[in-house]
Each structure stands twice: as structure tokens, then as C-alpha cells.
């Protein structure tokens, strides 16, 4: 656990008193299976983290949008806690670099696989809850989710179409539309990771990552809306 591990905890916003708990949250089941020994993996912490994540997001949506009907709240929650969004959060944190994988998963680009990243993101949240309790876990979830939460309107419109909402906001005075630019691509062909920036009038408004250029553009628009 070197400097990059410390950097990860800094980006996460929680330094673990029990470093082995974090290591367990980052350990995929393939590691123990390959060694044919009982090695603590992140499956139980993932189970716990999923519940913490669901409750934190549900409570915040309920508090923040008092006029939003139940059906729309459900849609927004599903968007915030789905695999693609959790993968994007994991990519922003550099979580993939910290994963403990079996050799087979390592060789098949498991560090970029959406399901592994999303599950590990939930496990890390579960580990924070297990060590520090509800309030620290809730605070970190909401900080990570804030750009996407801030992009939601009372009607849920921005979340449904953040690119359209950003363009409408910027062009209200007749100005030019925002421009999206892919600045990097990484990972193998079956698990590409794209990073996109959205610019307007020569200034960068936001950036995002995703498993497709379209998803990365959506994350960039959400980040821009949060700033605006």
C-alpha cells in the first residue's frame, strides 16, 4: 500500500484506521478463488454498501425535491445508483488501480470492467460505514453524488437530459452551444474508458468519464450544470 493507495484515500475523503478493511473492499473474489484459499473478498461489503448507498440517495432525493412525485424519485434514484454511474465514480477516484484481482481477471482487463468497478465502489462505501458509521458514509456518498444531484431539476428534467439542459441554459441569450471534446481513451476494445470535456466560449465547464463517448459527454454536462 504505497503512495497511490494514500492518494486514493485522499480522493475518497476517508483515511481508514483499519487498512485491511479497505483492502478487503478492494479484493475481488477471483483473487481467493485462484489461490484456492479462503481470502476475505468484497462481496459482503458490497451487500452492505448497496444498502447504505440506496438509503443515502433516497433520503437526499426526498429532502431536496419535496415536490417530486414518487415515480420520478424512483427514476432518479435508479439513475444515480446504477452500474454505469458507479463505474464513473470509481474511474474518477482511480479505484481500478487499487483493485486486488486474480491473475485471470488482471489479464482480461478486470480493472476497467464496469461490473467489477461498480461492485467495488459499493464495497468501499460499505467499508466506510462498517468502520465509521452512518454519518461519515452518508457524507461521502453525497459528496461523490453532488454533481449529478445538482443537475436534477424539481421535474427531473436535467437528469433525464443533462446535455439538453446545459445547452438550453447557455443559449438562453442567443450564444453559441457548448462543444464536447474527447481528450483521452484507455482500456481494451471491450472495456474502453473515455474522458470528455465540455467547453463554452473558450472555457472548460466540466469533464466526465464513461464507458462510451455519449456517457462521458453526459457526465461532463452534469458536472457543468453543477458548477453553473
N, C-alpha and C positions, 0 to 999 in steps of 0.2 A: 504494500500500500504506500505508494510514493506520492510525489508532489501532485500528480494528476488526480489522485484519489482525494487529496485535500482540496484541490480546486473544485472537484465535483461537489463536495460538501458545501463549499462556499457558494457555488451557484445555486445549490438546493436551498440553502439558508438554514441548515441544521447540521451541527457537528455532533456526531454520535459519541456518547460516553462509552458505549459498547460497540466497538468497531466490528466485532464478529456478527452482530445483529445486522449491520449494513451489508457485510459480506454475504450473509445468508440471503438477504433480499435480492442480491445481485447474482446469486448462483442458480443457474438453470438446472433442471432435473437431469439433463444429459450428462452433466459432469459426474454425478454419482453413479448413474447407470453404466457409463463407460468404464469406470473404475471397479464396478461390481462391489461396491461397498455402500454402507449407509452414511451418506453425506447430507447434512441439512441443506435443503434447497428452498426456493422461494414460493412454493405452491401454497403453503398455509398462510404465509404473509400476504400473498396475492389475494386470497379469500378475505382476509381481514381488511386489507386496503381497499378492496372493491366496495365494501360496506361503508367505510369511512368516507371515501370519495363520493358515493351516492348521497349520503346524508349531508355532507358539507355543501355540495352543489344544490341539492334540493332545498335546503334551508335558506341558502343565499338567494336563489331564484324567488322563493316565496317572499322573502323580506324585501328584495329590491324591486319587484314588479307586482305591487299589490292589486293592480287591475287586470293582470294577465290571467285568462281562464286556464283551468286545469289541463285541458288538452294541449294548449300551447306550451305550458310549463313542462309537460312531459316531453314534447318535441325538443325543446331547448336543452333539457337535461340529457336526453339521448345524444344530442349532437356534441355536448361538452364531454361526455364520459365514454364516447365510442372509441374503437381501436385506433382510428386514424388520428383523432385529436390527441390521444395519449401518446401515440408514436411521435407526433410532432413535438410534444412537450419533452419527451425523452431525448429527442435529437437536439433540442435547444440546450439541454443540460449536459450533453455529451455522455449520456448514460451508457450507450453501447460500448464505449471504450472501457468501461469498468466491469462489464459482464464476465462472469466465470462460466465458461462453456466447456462441454465435451469437445474432443478433437473433431468429431464429425460435424457438429454444428459450427465450429470455428471455420472449418474448411468449406462449408457451404454458405458462408456469409451470414451466419446467425446473428452477428452484431447489428445487422441492418434489417433483420426480418421484423415486419410490423407486429406480429403476434408476440414475439419474444420481448420486444421493446415495451409494448403496451402492458404486458403481464408484469414485467419488472418494475414499471412505473407504479403500478398498483401495489406491488410488494414493498417498494421503498416507502410509500405512503403508510402502508400497514406497519412497517418497522418504526416509523416516526411515532405513530400512535402507540405502539407497544412500549416504546421507551419513554416518551414524554407526555402522552395523554392527548385528550381531545383538542384543547385549545391550540397548542403548537401545530398539531397535524392539520387542523382546520385552517389556521392562518397561512400555512404553506400552500395548501390546496388552492385557497382563494387568491393568493399572490400569483401562482402559476397560471390560474384561470383568468386573471383580471383582464388581459387584452380581449379575450373572447367574450367575457361577461359585459365589458364596456361597449361592445359592438352591438348588443341586443337593445332594441327599442321596446317600448311597452307593448307594441303589437308583435314583436318578434321579427320585424321585417329586416333589420340589418343583419341578424344572424342567418336568416334564410338566404340573403343575397348581399354579402358584405361588399363585393366589388361594385354592384349597382348602387348601393347606398353611399359608398365613398365617391363614386362619380357624380351622383346627384348633389352631394354636399359641396364638392369642389367646383362644379359647373353652375352653381346657383346664380353666380354673377356673370355667366357667359364665358368663363375662362376655358382653357383647353382641358381635355380629360387627363387623368393620371396615366402614366406609362409604366408597364411592368417589364422587368428585365431579369432574365435568369443569369445569376452570377456564378453558380457552381453546380456541378453534377458529380455524384460519387456513388460508390457501390456497384455491385454486379448488375447485369442486364435484368435479372428477375427481381431485384430489390434496389432500384435506383432511389437516390435521395437528391431532391432538387432544392436549391435555395434561390429565392426570388426577392428582388427589391421593388418597391413601388415608388416612383418619383413624380414630382409635380413642380413645374416651374424651376427645374434645375436642382431641387432639394429632395433628399430621400425622406419619405414619410414613414416607412416601415419595411420590415422584411420578414419572411417566413420560410419554413421548410416543409416539405411534404413528399409523399411517395410518387406524386405526379406534378407536372408544372401547374396544372389547374389547382391542385390542392395547395401548393406553395403560394400561388397568387392569392388564394382565399385567405391564408394565414397572414400574408403581408397586408392585405386590405383590412383585416381585423386589427392588426397592430396599428395601422394608420388611423383607423377610426378611434381607437383608444386614445391616441395622442391628441386627436382633434377634439 
